[in-house]
Amino acid sequence: MQFRQLPFLLLLCFLLPACGGKQTDTEDTDSIAVADSDTIGLDTIETDSVPVAAPPKKADELFDDFAYAFMRNKKFQLSRISFPLRNIVDGSNEPISKRQWRHDPLYSERDLYITVNSSRQATAVAKDTSINYVAILEIKPETQTVKQYHFNRVNSSWMLTEISHGFVADMAEENADFLDFYCKFSVDGEFQKHHVAEMVNINVLDESTGENIEGSINAEQWPDFAPELPKDEVMCVKYGRTFHKSSQRIVSISAPSGDAGVTMVFNKRGSDWLLTSYEN
């Protein structure tokens, strides 16, 4: 089956579609996604859009609800950081005091972010209210360095408890291997060409007709369909502490606005990750 080249507008977010199941401690999941009856405060921070008020306590049930206010409300952000904040640099703690802290918008001011999951079922983990740990990763693909923001649920409230800096390949988790691969896949066209399966399943929108095209393409056709992936920085949201051993990774690229984005499925064959499915 032959397909004509399609123009694609990549609407994404960091991360987080990226980068699950649950174990008994409710923190060990397969994916990489707030304040109770009374409001915590109505202080707002001016942004490019409408000022965001602090959320009701019940919003802590879902990390995404908490994160929305945390990234946009300056006073609320300060109230949800464990100061002095652990700040691991080159293996040593260089704590950050409340006085030193500067408001951090994380991925709210980025065009795109990704989430990474090990199965289709795991993508629902963002709506799992039992999750107690989430990491937001700021990855620089060119240098393969990563800054991780570690969030834990403390006394039923989400708190930023640590920031750590290092290299993607040195991350102490099962997903480090894939994220190291994804950095190369996103910035190196030649590397990407050699990590596409012989046949790739596609389900894409033809913007000229508004109709979906579903089928498969061969590796040589992939450049005609390939989206432009973020190269300077990848923001990835990872729900839960670890990935179960799996030979599949699903990368969802989204926009903070909630607009639909792109999904790419990778499978590990031997020692290599290969793109096997693409949809937008």
C-alpha positions in Angstrom: 0.0 0.0 0.0 1.4 3.4 -1.0 0.8 6.5 0.9 1.6 10.1 0.0 3.6 12.3 2.3 1.5 13.9 4.9 2.2 17.2 6.7 2.0 16.8 10.4 1.7 19.4 13.1 3.1 17.9 16.3 1.1 19.0 19.3 2.7 17.7 22.4 3.7 18.6 26.0 7.1 16.5 29.0 6.5 14.9 29.5 4.5 13.9 30.2 2.5 12.2 28.1 7.1 10.0 29.5 8.7 9.2 30.8 1.1 1.2 35.1 0.7 -1.4 37.3 1.0 -1.1 41.1 2.8 -3.2 43.7 1.9 -3.5 47.3 3.6 -0.2 48.2 1.5 1.6 45.6 4.6 3.4 44.4 6.0 0.7 42.0 4.3 1.3 38.7 4.8 0.9 35.0 4.6 4.6 34.0 6.5 7.6 33.6 1.9 11.2 34.4 -4.8 18.7 44.9 -4.5 20.6 48.2 -9.5 19.3 51.3 -12.7 20.8 51.9 -11.1 24.3 52.4 -9.0 26.1 49.9 -5.3 26.5 50.9 -5.2 30.1 49.6 -6.3 32.3 46.8 -3.0 33.9 46.0 -2.2 33.9 42.4 0.8 34.4 40.1 0.4 36.4 36.9 1.1 34.3 33.9 0.7 34.8 30.2 -2.9 33.6 30.6 -5.5 33.8 33.4 -4.0 33.8 37.0 -4.4 30.4 38.7 -5.7 30.2 42.2 -4.5 27.5 44.7 -6.6 24.4 44.4 -8.9 22.8 47.0 -7.3 20.1 49.1 -9.1 17.3 47.3 -7.1 18.2 44.2 -4.2 16.3 45.8 -5.9 13.1 44.8 -4.5 13.4 41.3 -1.0 14.5 40.7 -1.9 16.3 37.4 -4.4 18.5 39.3 -1.8 19.3 41.9 0.9 19.9 39.2 -1.3 22.4 37.3 -1.4 24.8 40.4 2.2 24.0 41.5 3.6 25.2 38.2 1.5 28.3 37.9 0.9 29.6 41.5 4.0 31.0 43.2 2.8 30.9 46.8 1.3 27.5 46.4 4.5 26.2 45.0 6.5 27.5 48.0 4.0 25.8 50.3 4.6 22.4 48.6 8.4 22.2 48.8 10.2 20.5 51.6 12.8 23.1 52.6 15.7 22.9 52.9 15.2 21.0 49.6 17.6 18.2 48.9 19.6 19.0 45.8 21.9 16.2 44.6 24.8 17.4 42.4 27.7 15.1 41.6 26.5 12.8 44.4 26.6 15.5 47.1 23.7 17.3 48.6 23.7 21.0 48.0 20.5 22.0 49.8 18.3 24.9 48.5 16.7 27.2 51.1 13.4 28.8 50.8 15.1 32.2 50.3 17.2 30.8 47.5 14.2 29.2 45.6 13.0 30.9 42.5 9.6 30.0 41.0 9.9 27.1 38.5 7.3 26.7 35.8 8.5 23.2 35.0 6.8 22.1 31.7 3.9 24.5 31.9 5.8 27.0 29.6 7.0 24.3 27.2 5.3 23.4 24.0 5.5 19.7 24.6 6.1 17.0 27.2 6.1 13.2 27.1 5.1 10.3 29.3 6.6 6.9 28.9 4.7 3.7 29.8 5.3 0.0 29.4 1.9 -1.0 28.2 -1.4 0.5 26.9 -3.0 -0.4 30.3 -0.2 1.5 32.1 -1.2 4.8 30.5 -4.2 5.0 32.9 -1.8 5.3 35.9 -2.1 9.1 35.7 -5.7 8.7 37.0 -4.6 6.3 39.8 -5.2 8.1 43.1 -3.0 5.5 45.0 0.2 6.7 43.3 2.5 8.2 45.9 5.5 9.1 43.8 6.0 11.1 40.6 9.2 12.3 38.9 9.4 15.1 36.4 12.5 14.8 34.2 14.1 17.7 32.3 16.3 15.9 29.7 18.8 17.5 27.4 19.1 15.0 24.5 22.3 16.5 23.1 24.2 16.1 26.3 22.1 13.3 27.7 21.9 15.0 31.0 18.8 15.0 33.2 17.4 17.1 36.1 14.9 15.1 38.1 12.2 16.7 40.3 11.0 14.1 42.9 7.5 14.5 44.2 6.2 12.3 47.1 2.8 12.3 48.8 3.4 13.4 52.4 0.5 13.2 54.8 -1.9 13.0 51.9 -0.4 16.1 50.2 2.0 16.2 47.2 5.4 17.7 48.1 8.6 18.3 46.1 11.1 16.5 48.2 14.3 16.4 46.1 16.0 17.5 42.9 18.8 15.5 41.4 21.2 16.1 38.5 23.1 13.6 36.4 23.3 11.6 33.2 20.4 9.7 31.7 22.5 6.5 31.4 23.3 6.7 35.1 19.8 6.9 36.3 19.1 4.2 38.9 16.0 2.7 37.3 15.0 0.2 34.7 13.8 2.9 32.3 17.3 4.5 32.0 18.2 2.2 29.1 15.1 3.4 27.1 15.5 7.1 27.9 19.1 6.9 26.8 18.0 5.4 23.5 15.2 7.9 23.1 17.6 10.8 23.4 19.6 9.5 20.5 16.4 8.7 18.5 15.1 12.2 18.9 18.3 14.1 17.8 20.1 11.8 15.3 18.4 11.2 12.0 20.7 8.4 11.0 20.3 6.7 14.3 16.5 7.0 14.0 16.6 5.5 10.5 18.3 2.4 11.8 15.9 1.9 14.7 12.6 1.6 12.8 11.1 -1.8 12.3 10.8 -3.2 8.7 7.1 -2.6 8.9 5.5 0.2 11.1 1.8 0.2 11.9 0.3 3.7 11.4 -3.0 5.4 12.3 -2.7 9.0 11.2 -4.8 11.9 10.3 -4.7 13.2 6.7 -5.0 16.9 7.4 -6.0 17.7 3.8 -9.1 15.4 4.0 -9.7 15.2 7.7 -9.8 11.4 7.4 -7.7 8.7 9.2 -5.3 6.6 7.3 -4.7 3.2 8.9 -2.3 0.5 7.7 1.4 -0.1 7.6 4.5 1.4 6.0 8.0 0.1 5.4 11.1 1.6 7.0 12.0 3.5 3.8 8.6 5.4 4.0 9.1 6.4 7.6 10.8 9.8 6.9 7.7 10.9 5.1 5.6 10.3 8.2 8.1 11.1 11.0 7.1 13.9 13.3 9.6 16.6 14.4 10.6 15.6 17.9 11.8 18.1 20.5 15.6 18.1 20.4 16.8 20.9 22.7 14.9 19.6 25.8 12.5 16.8 26.6 10.2 17.1 29.6 9.0 13.8 30.8 6.5 12.9 33.6 7.1 9.5 35.2 4.4 8.1 37.5 5.7 5.6 40.0 9.2 4.6 41.0 10.1 1.8 38.6 9.1 -0.1 35.5 8.3 -3.8 35.5 10.6 -5.6 33.2 9.0 -5.1 29.8 10.2 -5.2 26.2 7.7 -2.4 25.2 7.7 1.3 25.7 4.8 3.7 24.7 5.8 7.3 24.3 3.0 9.8 24.4 3.8 13.3 23.3 1.3 15.9 24.4 0.8 19.7 24.9 0.2 21.2 28.4 -3.1 22.6 26.9 -4.4 19.0 26.7 -4.4 18.9 22.9 -4.1 15.5 21.4 -0.6 14.6 20.4 1.5 11.7 19.1 2.0 8.1 20.3 5.0 6.0 19.3 5.4 2.4 20.3 8.8 0.9 20.7 9.7 -2.8 21.2 13.0 -4.2 22.2 14.3 -6.9 19.8 17.6 -8.3 21.0 19.6 -5.4 22.3 17.9 -2.8 20.1 14.8 -0.7 20.6 12.7 -0.4 17.4 9.8 1.8 16.5 6.9 -0.5 15.6 3.8 1.7 15.7 2.9 5.4 15.2 -0.3 7.3 15.5 -1.3 11.0 15.8 
